[in-house]
Amino acid sequence: MKAALAEQAHPRPASPPARRTAFARLLGRGLETHISLPLFALVLIAALWFATFHVIGTEERAARGAAHDATRELVDTYEAQMARSLSGIDQTLRVMQYAVVMNGPNEALGAMSAKGLLPPGLVFQVAITNDAGRILASNPRTSSGGDVSRASWFTFHRDRDGDAPYVSETIGRDEPHVVFSRRINDADGRFAGVATVAVDPAFFTSSYEHSRQGERGLLGMAGGDGVVRAVRTGEQVRWGQRIVIGKADQVVLAPSPLDGESRYRSVRPLNGFPLVAMVGLSESEQMAAFHQQRRAWLLGASAGSALLAIVVSLISAWSWQLAKARRRERLAQETYAAASEASLDAFFVLRTVMGAGGEVADFIIETTNTRAEQLTALSKADMEGKPMSVMLPTYLGSGIFGELAAVAIDGVAREAEWMAHLPHNPDCWLHRQVVRVEGGVVAIVRDITERKRAEQRIRHLAHHDDLTGLPNRSLLRDRLGQAIRDAERKRTSVGLAFIDLDGFKLVNDGLGHNAGDELLKVVGERMGLCLRRNDTLARFGGDEFVILLPDLSGDPMAITPLLEKVRQAVTEPVEVEGQEVQVSCSMGVVLYPRDGLDANTLMMNADAAMYRAKENKNSFQFYASEMNASVEEKLVLLEGMRTALEPCLEERDGRCTGADCQFQLLYQPKVDLRTGQVFGVEALIRWNHPEHGLISPLRFIGLAEESGMIVPLGEWVLRTACFQTQAWRDAGLPPLAVSVNVSARQFEEKRLVERIADALRDSGLPPQALEVEVTESSIMRDLARSVEKMRELEAMGVALSIDDFGTGYSSLSALKSFPISRLKIDKSFVSDLADSLDDQAIAMAVISLGHKLNLRVIAEGVETEQQRDFLRANDCDEMQGYLFSRPVPPERIAEMLAASITLPESP
Ligand SMILES: Nc1nc2c(ncn2[C@@H]2O[C@H](COP(=O)(O)O[C@H]3[C@@H](O)[C@H](n4cnc5c(=O)[nH]c(N)nc54)O[C@@H]3COP(=O)(O)O)[C@@H](O)[C@H]2O)c(=O)[nH]1
């Protein structure tokens, strides 16, 4: 990292083009010691060897020249010696000729000896031969009379005239000799004999000097005929070999035909005799000194080269290691620089500046990266090399400087997150990690604003309702707990209002969930506008809201106007999905500490108060202790319903009518307004509670819906009604149709069609005798699924009617597609028919609409004749109501049918 500091502190110049960079790198590599030094060493070694070979060449040439000269000198010397020797021999021969002439052949040698003219007998054997080839005299003396007539020298002189001397080949095995001869003529010039001097061939090579000619030199003499007379090589003297005599006076280097030894050779003709002198110097001996010198040179050069190679190798290896280390370092630096540039983190490499007292006085910004530039809005050039106190002064007082100093001193890495107020980004969340490096610290800074925002979003989502953005149940609980703790400490009060919207379900079911969502948002906003800043409006779930009013001092009942304001705000009409709708709200209100000391109790009591308010709707209700009784009552009722239902479910054929059966069905006749005939009945449930007596379905059908018990209960009603209607038929009474109420939850239930089919099959009632009454809101909950279900029922032959028509939000276009046979005008429109023009208009509109859609229209709740007359006058098809009959037990229906009761005529 120190290297990184240095590297970063002295950034490289801007990158040259890639090619130049590569060339520069190659050049740089070449200049590296581990490459240049071996190259230099190679050149040195080459030069050394060149010089060595040059010197060797020169020396060789000198050595050969010297050998050449020595050979020439030797041949000169030898020639002179031989000339002297031969001249002596020839002189002896001539004296012998003269002595023969003067003294006769027999006395000639004696005369010569007397005059001291005979050569030493040890070396020269002189003899005189007569014309027949008989030796007449010799010195040293031998037995005379020897015959040499067939000797070459004898025949040579005998057969030729003239005075030419003759030299024989070397002859004789034990005592070899070369015979020099001259012809002896008589006074008449005829052949008279031969004078001979026989010489030991070793005589001619006796001048061989080891000091000059070495051990393998050559010295000798050959005849003009190419036959060697005597030649000495080293210690060996030989003769008789036939050789090719080269050119005289030349020095040649060639292998000797005598022994194969390569020699510098030279030949020289000898005057007076047909002989040549031969000398030779052994090449190997002559060049030995040179060869030794050459070996020394080569050894020296080799040693020098090897030494150089070893030294250079060692230096190069060391340099290579260094270069490798440097390259690794450079790569690490480049990687660090690239990584730091590509990093999303900002890097600040800081060098510590120590104060006089040993404390950290400042930091010098050694280097930074691009991200740091973006973060600080300062360029690298501006920052680098400058004190931090100058470039980033805000950090001095923010505690960050202290942290950097602490890391520089104790070396313990630290990290933290902080909100930085950057010039270009005032609310920026940053994370820093500070680590110590040699000579300073490195601060790695990351922008974590997005993460922080995400965390805030997640926190917000966890504590707020997705749809309205209001605090949710969990946050409300927190705030309620906090409000209670504050109130306890300050001895103040807390208000809590539990709000449930009235009529929301109708909008949600009728206009769809989007409309319901929109309504919730608008209502939430309106309620929020009524509150103080410290108050909390939370969405508790569904159409339930809670208002928390903390810190109420004085009379807590003073919150009443605020609650009224909220109530009114909710009742303002709202336009959703292009339609104006209106809802109200029921509020249950509790006060801390009066109605509970903890959050749970307060919430439970507010819920109870809200249920009481719900009875009147569009109102608020402060909690009173007796309210909890009705909650308990609800629970008791539910439990009772469950118990009451058990025996009914055991009986599958609708015969649950015993004393233990608490549920029973009453049947209210439906009458044709034109004929007055009873054509059908509506089955209506009753609950004979063993303690509370007869309980109205208005009290328990809603509970059964809430708890889901409506499904088994509704099935019991369906089966009982089918079995009963078939029973009347079986009794021979006029056939009736029976209508059964199917609640929203029942209608939604998947197996409804199957259950109806089972009831019809089990009871034997024809499907045409069954009518299912559903409300508009039940159908509108899931229109597509509802229509599908209605079509299935229609296909089975079961009739469908819409109950309470006019109270919901049926889309008229959708109504057209419903496979229904009857519309039922809600009794709320019938009850005021006599007085309310609106209700009259609604009733007439429903009748007209029904007829236009080819539906029959029935009015319910007809209690008076005026109502009946109005309906009949306006072409309503059927009616049902107390005017004709209240809901009655099945026996009563049987009686009515039996008596064929008809509709009383109006007066
Ligand atoms: N899902 C089921 N709902 C049922 C069943 N049985 C009844 N109900 C529903 O309960 C509501 C109250 O019913 P009930 O108290 O039986 O009231 C019905 C009639 O008694 C009453 N009525 C009939 N004629 C008159 C009249 O002239 N005046 C008057 N004030 N009331 C009269 O009207 C009720 C019939 O209503 P409807 O079903 O809309 O025709 C009620 O909503 C029942 O639907 C059940 O088995 N399942």
The ligand as a Tripos MOL2 file, in Angstrom:
@<TRIPOS>MOLECULE
LIG
   47    52     1     0     0
SMALL
NO_CHARGES

@<TRIPOS>ATOM
      1 N1        -80.4020  -16.1420    3.9410 N.pl3     1 LIG1
      2 C1        -81.5600  -16.2740    4.5300 C.ar      1 LIG1
      3 N2        -82.1950  -15.1820    4.8980 N.ar      1 LIG1
      4 C2        -83.3590  -15.3370    5.4660 C.ar      1 LIG1
      5 C3        -83.9170  -16.5690    5.6910 C.ar      1 LIG1
      6 N3        -85.0990  -16.3780    6.3010 N.ar      1 LIG1
      7 C4        -85.2350  -15.0900    6.4460 C.ar      1 LIG1
      8 N4        -84.2100  -14.4500    5.9380 N.ar      1 LIG1
      9 C5        -83.9640  -13.0180    5.8330 C.3       1 LIG1
     10 O1        -84.0580  -12.4810    7.0800 O.3       1 LIG1
     11 C6        -84.5970  -11.1650    6.9430 C.3       1 LIG1
     12 C7        -85.7440  -11.0760    7.8850 C.3       1 LIG1
     13 O2        -86.6710  -12.0480    7.5890 O.3       1 LIG1
     14 P1        -88.0600  -12.1510    8.2870 P.3       1 LIG1
     15 O3        -87.9150  -11.6140    9.6420 O.co2     1 LIG1
     16 O4        -88.5040  -13.4900    8.0460 O.co2     1 LIG1
     17 O5        -88.8510  -11.1090    7.4780 O.3       1 LIG1
     18 C8        -89.4530  -11.5240    6.2720 C.3       1 LIG1
     19 C9        -90.9170  -11.3850    6.3570 C.3       1 LIG1
     20 O6        -91.4090  -11.8450    7.5400 O.3       1 LIG1
     21 C10       -91.0900   -9.9200    6.1840 C.3       1 LIG1
     22 N5        -92.4200   -9.5330    5.7150 N.ar      1 LIG1
     23 C11       -93.2020  -10.2170    4.8450 C.ar      1 LIG1
     24 N6        -94.3570   -9.5280    4.6250 N.ar      1 LIG1
     25 C12       -94.2350   -8.4400    5.3530 C.ar      1 LIG1
     26 C13       -95.0700   -7.3030    5.5290 C.ar      1 LIG1
     27 O7        -96.1590   -7.1950    4.9820 O.2       1 LIG1
     28 N7        -94.6350   -6.2950    6.3840 N.ar      1 LIG1
     29 C14       -93.3740   -6.4370    7.0170 C.ar      1 LIG1
     30 N8        -93.0060   -5.4360    7.8110 N.pl3     1 LIG1
     31 N9        -92.6410   -7.4540    6.8730 N.ar      1 LIG1
     32 C15       -93.0170   -8.4450    6.0370 C.ar      1 LIG1
     33 O8        -90.1650   -9.5750    5.1920 O.3       1 LIG1
     34 C16       -89.0490  -10.4980    5.2430 C.3       1 LIG1
     35 C17       -88.9310  -11.1140    3.9390 C.3       1 LIG1
     36 O9        -87.9580  -10.4400    3.3220 O.3       1 LIG1
     37 P2        -87.3540  -10.9240    1.9390 P.3       1 LIG1
     38 O10       -86.4630  -12.0980    2.1620 O.co2     1 LIG1
     39 O11       -86.6050   -9.7590    1.4460 O.co2     1 LIG1
     40 O12       -88.4680  -11.2790    1.1310 O.co2     1 LIG1
     41 C18       -85.0380  -10.9960    5.5400 C.3       1 LIG1
     42 O13       -84.1500  -10.2240    4.8490 O.3       1 LIG1
     43 C19       -85.0130  -12.3580    5.0140 C.3       1 LIG1
     44 O14       -84.6700  -12.4010    3.6490 O.3       1 LIG1
     45 C20       -83.2380  -17.7080    5.2830 C.ar      1 LIG1
     46 O15       -83.6710  -18.8370    5.4250 O.2       1 LIG1
     47 N10       -82.0680  -17.4960    4.7060 N.ar      1 LIG1
@<TRIPOS>BOND
     1     1     2 1
     2     2     3 ar
     3     2    47 ar
     4     3     4 ar
     5     4     5 ar
     6     4     8 ar
     7     5     6 ar
     8     5    45 ar
     9     6     7 ar
    10     7     8 ar
    11     8     9 1
    12     9    10 1
    13     9    43 1
    14    10    11 1
    15    11    12 1
    16    11    41 1
    17    12    13 1
    18    13    14 1
    19    14    15 2
    20    14    16 1
    21    14    17 1
    22    17    18 1
    23    18    19 1
    24    18    34 1
    25    19    20 1
    26    19    21 1
    27    21    22 1
    28    21    33 1
    29    22    23 ar
    30    22    32 ar
    31    23    24 ar
    32    24    25 ar
    33    25    26 ar
    34    25    32 ar
    35    26    27 2
    36    26    28 ar
    37    28    29 ar
    38    29    30 1
    39    29    31 ar
    40    31    32 ar
    41    33    34 1
    42    34    35 1
    43    35    36 1
    44    36    37 1
    45    37    38 2
    46    37    39 1
    47    37    40 1
    48    41    42 1
    49    41    43 1
    50    43    44 1
    51    45    46 2
    52    45    47 ar
@<TRIPOS>SUBSTRUCTURE
     1 LIG1         1 GROUP 0 **** ****
